[in-house]
Amino acid sequence: MDLQNLLRSLENCPCGKEHTFDTKVVEIYSGLTADAGKILSKAGFPKKLLLVADDNTFGVAEAEGLTAALEASGFELKKLIYKNMKYARIEQVREVEALAADVDGVISVGTGSLNDICRVATFELDKKFCIFATAPSMDGFASDTAPIIENNFKNSWKARQPMVILADTKILAAAPTELKAAGYGDMVAKYIGIVDWKIANLLIGEYYCQNVANVTLSALQKCIDLTDKVTANDEEAAGAIMEALVLSGLAMKLALSSRPASGAEHVVSHYWECYKVTRGIWPEFHGKKVGVATLIINRMYRNIAERVTEINPVADRPDWDDIYAHFTPDQIPEVKKLNNPSICDKVDLDHFKKVWPEIRKIILEDLPDTDVLYDEMKRAGCATEPEEVHVDKQLLADGLRYHSYMRYRILVTRLMPMLGLDPLDFID
């Protein structure tokens, strides 16, 4: 991937900000595993490493000879191999930090939560970080933030952007269909993320950059173009989807925000996940949940824009007793922190009413037809119904009504109480 060309295309950006990222090398091709050590050496990656994986990801990488390739290039490896990494908790970040104290860099072999605990640990220790991806399953490969669970609350943590990202398309293409479909589900979420970002800019003047948004939208289009190849053992498609996922992560760094990659759909997914984690329930793959939430939010937003032609917004006056009742006691302090002050305090009611026609226009022009999106997701093997991610009617309702209090961020869903609207009235 030509990273320098991407940066050159963003020079003197009209948004007025200088766009940079820390990732130096992204290599994605067939048979890359055998060259992994040579690529890292050429990039100047340190030789004394902690390798973090789980049994599944380590097994597929070893089948292609990863550690042998690294050791042949002079890398010294200490290993931390989890049995099955399902979600990223702060306790696991601390485990990585403890083992990485006497090494110079960390290589995460896998995707999702494995990457997340390593990127936070390397940020806090100021160590070099590399990802060896084993599935095109989520968009956070190049991100400099990571969703970590602490006190049963999932929040974004400051993290190390990987210096090097490596992916062997042999491994990517052979990944389980569920993981590849999860990557697709994570990408279609960008429709909602960009719309929420645009509306926040329009409503309260939050920073927005169209050029960075275009990086994400271009990556999204690459995935849409490959819809019918997602479930196949197709190296070209797997590599292209992986590249799109990396670009989405780079966009977050370019914007210094997760805005280009996530909106209400991600926060809904986080609500579901936190609910399940507190009860010891497997929360499903990130992109799988996000895809389902994307379809729901896409339908909701379009229905609101089509049905609600005029508004008379009122000041935000949440029923905090009701809201806190839908979080666990250890989650409530974080909810209070994120809502004191409330993001809605920044909303001028007269301005909100004035720009409502433009908000409707953004939604109707930028979000896909829900039936078309549903068809694309089905063809890509994605989950499309709450039941497929073990979300019942009550959890669905609670997630839609209370998720927005988990972020200090303008989302269309966060504005609905100011308009007297119930999310459940707009999801069918």
N, C-alpha and C positions, 0 to 999 in steps of 0.2 A: 504494500500500500504506500502510495506516494504522500507521505505526511507533510513534507515541505511544500508541495504544490497546494495542498489544502490550506496551509497557513498563509501562503502568498496570496491566495484568492480572497483572503479576509483582511489583507492589509488596508489601512486607511478606511476602515469600515464606517459607514454613515452613522452607526449607533454611537460612535465616539469612543468606544472602548478598544483596547488592544487585546486581541484574541491570541492566546497561547495555550499550549498543553505540554505536559512533561514526558509523554510517551515518545520514545525515539525510534522504535522498530516494531513493525507489525508484519509478520510473515505468515502466509496461509497458502499451503500447497500440498500436493500429494507426496507422501514419503518424507515430509519435513522432519519427522522424529529422528532419523539418522543424522540429520544436520544440526540438531538442537544445540549441542555443545559448541559447534563451530560458530553458529549464529550468535550465541551469547558471548563467546570470546571476542568476536569481532565488534560487538556492541560495547565491550569494556565492562561486562557484568562481572561482579566479584566472584572469586573461586570458591569461597567457603560458604556453603548454603545450607539452609533448612528446607527440605522438601516436605510439603504438606499435601496430603491426599486422603481419600478414604479407600476402602477395599475395592470398590467398583472402579473408581477413576484410576487408581494405581494399577489395577489389573489390566485395563485396556491400554494404558501407556506402556506398561512393561511388555505387553505382547508385541509391541513395535520396537522395543529396545531402548526406552528413554534413558534409564539410569546408566546403561552401558555407554550410550552416546555422550552423556554428560561426563562420565568418569574418563572416557577416552580423551576428552579435551582438558583434563586436569581439574575438574570440579570435585571438591570434597563434599560429600552429602551426609547430613544428619536427617533422619526421617521422623515424621509424625504422621502416622496412618490411622485415621479414624475408622471405626467399623462401618458406619453409614451416616454421613453428614446430612441431616435433614433441614436444619435451620440454624442460623447464626446467632449465638448468644454471647454475651459479654464474657462469660466464664471461659469460653473457647478462645476468645481473643487473648485473654490473660495466659492461657496455656501456650499459645504460639509465642507470645512475648517472652515467657520464661525460657523456652527452648531456643529462641532466636537471639538471646542476649550475647552469645559468644560466636555468632556467625556474622557475615557481612551482607547477606542477602537472603531473600526467601523466594522460592518458586512454588506456586500453587498449581497443583495438577488436578484439574477439574473445572467446575463452573459454580455459579451461584454462591451458596453459603460458604464453601471452601475459599473462594476468592475473597469474599467479604471479610471474614475473620482475619485473613492475611493482610488485606489492604489497610485495615485499621491498625493492626499490630505494627506493620512496617512504618506507617505514618508516625505512630507514637514513639517508635524506637529510632526513627530516621534511618531506616535500612532500605536498600534497593529491593525492588519487587518485580517479579516476572510471573506471567500466567501462561501455563501450558493448557490450552482449552481441550476438553474432551467431548463437548457437545455444544451445538449452537442453540442454547436453551434460554438465554436471558440477555438483556442489553447493558449489563453493568461492567463488561470486561474492561473498558477504558475509563470508567468513572472514577472520580476522586471523592465520592461519598459512598457509604455503605449502610444498608439497613441492618441494624443490630438490635436484638431484643435484650432489654434490661428491665428488671422488675415487671416482666410480662407486658412491656410496652415496646412496640417497634418504632424506632426513630432513626433518622439519618445521622450518621456519624462522619466527621471529617476523616478522610482516608488518603492513602498513598495511591496516586495514579501509577499503573505499572509502567516501568521503563521499557519493557519488552513484552509483546504478546505473540505467542506462537500457537499455531493450529495446523494439525495434519488432517487434510481432507479425507484421508482413509478412515481415520478415527471418527471425524465428525459425521460422515455419511452413514457409518455403521451404528451411530448412537440410536438408542431406543426412539421409536416414532413419537412417543409421548413427550420426550424432551425436545425434539425438533419442533413439534407442534407448539410447545410452550414458548420457544423462542419466537415463533410467528405471533403467538398471542401477546407477547410482550411488545412486539413491534406495532401491531395495530392499535395499541394503546396510545401511540403518539398522536393520533387524530385528536383525542380528547386533551392530551397534554398541551398541544399547541393552541387549541381553542381556549382552554382555561387561561393560558399565558396571555394570549391576545386580549381577552376580556379584562384581565387584571390590569393590563397596561391602559386600556381604554377607561376603566372605571376609577382607578386610584393612581395611575401614572407609574405603575411598577415597570422597571426596566424591561425592555423587549428588544430583540434584535432579529430582524427578518432574515438576515444572511445566515445566522446560526440556526434559526428555525428551518431554513431551506436545507441545511446539512441533514437534519433529522428527516425531513419530508422526502429528500432524495433517497435516503437509506430505506425509508418505509416503502417507497415505490419499487425499489429493487426486490423487496420481499413480496409485494403484491404481484409483481411480474412472474414470480417463481411459485405462485400458489400451488399449482398442480404437481410440483416436484418435491414439495416439502417432505412428504411421507416416503419418498423413494430413497433407495440407497444410491444416491446420485452425488458424486463428489463435486461436480461443478455447482450444483444448486446449494449443497451444504457450505461450500466455500463462499459463495456469494451472500448467503444469509449471514454467515459469520462476519463477513466484512460489513454488512449493514448494521449488525448488532454493535460492532466496534465503533462505527461512525456515530451511532446514537450516543454511546458513552462519551466519545470525544466532544460531542455537542454540549453535553452537560458541563464539561470542563471549560469549553469556550465561553459559555454563558455564566460560569461560576454559579450555577444553579441547576437543580434537577428539573427545572421547568420545561426544557425542550423534550423531555422524555416521559414525564408523568403528570397526571392531573388527578381528578376525582377518582378515576378507576383504580389507581394504585392505592389510594388511601382507603377505599372500600375494601380492597384486598387485604390491606394491613389490619383493618378492623377484624375481618374474618379470621385472619391468622392469629392475632393476639387472643381472640376469644378461644380458639382451639388450643393454643399453646398453654393457656392457663388451666385447661382441663385435660392436658396430656393427650390431645388428639393430633394425629399427623395432619398438618395443614395443607398438604398438596404442594406441587411445584409452583413456584412464584408465577411464572408466565402462564401457567394453566389457569390459575385463579384470576389473574389480571385480564386474560382474554375474556373470560365470562363476564367480569365486571365491566369491561369495555363495551361489550354488546349491550348490556343493561343501561349504562350511562349514555351511550350513543342514542338509544331509543328515547330515553328520558329527555335529554337535551333537545332533540329534534321535536318531540311532542310539545315541550314547553314553548319553543320558538314558534311552532305552528298554531298552538291553541291560545297562548297568552299574548294578545296583541297590544294591550295597554297595561301599565302598572301604576300603582300608587304605593311606593315602598314606605315602610315605617322603620323607625330606629330598631336596631337589634336588641331584643330583650329576652334572652334565653331563660328557660326554666332550668336553672342549674341543678336543682334537686333531681329532676327527671333525667337530666344528662348524666350526672354522676352515678345514678342508679344503673346505668348501662355500661359502666366500667367497673373493674374490680378495685378493691381498696388500694392496692399497690399501684394501680394505673392513675388514680385520681390526682395525685400531686402533679404528675406531668401534664394532665389535661388542664389543670388550673394554671400551670405555668404558661402553657401555650395560648391561653385565652385571657390573660391579664397583662396588658389590655387586649381587647378583642380586635381582630383584624377588621371587623366590620365598622369599628369606630372611624376608620379612614374613609368610609363611603359617604359622600355627600348625596343626600336624598334627591335633591333637585337635579343634580347631574345624572344620577342613576336613571331617573325618569326620562331625562332628555336623550340619553344614549341607548335606551332600551331598543329602539328600532335597529340601531347598528349592531347591538349584541345579537339580536335575532338574525340579522343578516350574516354575521360571522358564523353562527351555528349552522344555518341552513346551507351556506355556501361551502364551508370547510369540512363539515362532517359528512361521511358517506351515507347513502341510503341504507337504512338498517337491514333491509332484506338482502341487499347486495353484499354487505359486510358479513351477514350470517352465512350466505352461500360460500363466500371466500374462505371463511374460517372452517366450515364443514369440509370443504375440499382439501384444506391444509391439515385436516385431522385434529383440529382444536376442539376442546370442550366448549360448549355453547350454552349449557343450562346450569343453573345453580346446583341442581341435584348431582351433576357430574363432578362437582368439587365438594360434595357433601355439605352444602349450605341449605338448610331447611327454610321454610317460609318465615319463621320468626327471626332467624339470624339474618336472612336477606333484608327483612324490614328494618331491624336494628342497625345493620350495617349502612343502609341507605340514609337513615335518619340521623345517625350519630357519628359517622366517620369523620365529617369535616372538622369536628372539634379536636381531632388528633394532629392538626397542623395549623400553624399561624400563616394562613395562605388564603387568598381569594380564590374560591372555586364557585362555579355556578350553584353547586349544591349547598355551599355555605350561605349563599344569598337567598335561598328559597324561603327561610323563615321570615325574612324581611318583606317577602311578597305574599305571605300567607299561603304558601304552597306546600303540599305534602308530597314527597318523592313518590310514594306508592300510587298516587293518582296519575302518574305519567309513565309507567313502565309497561303499559300494554297498548 
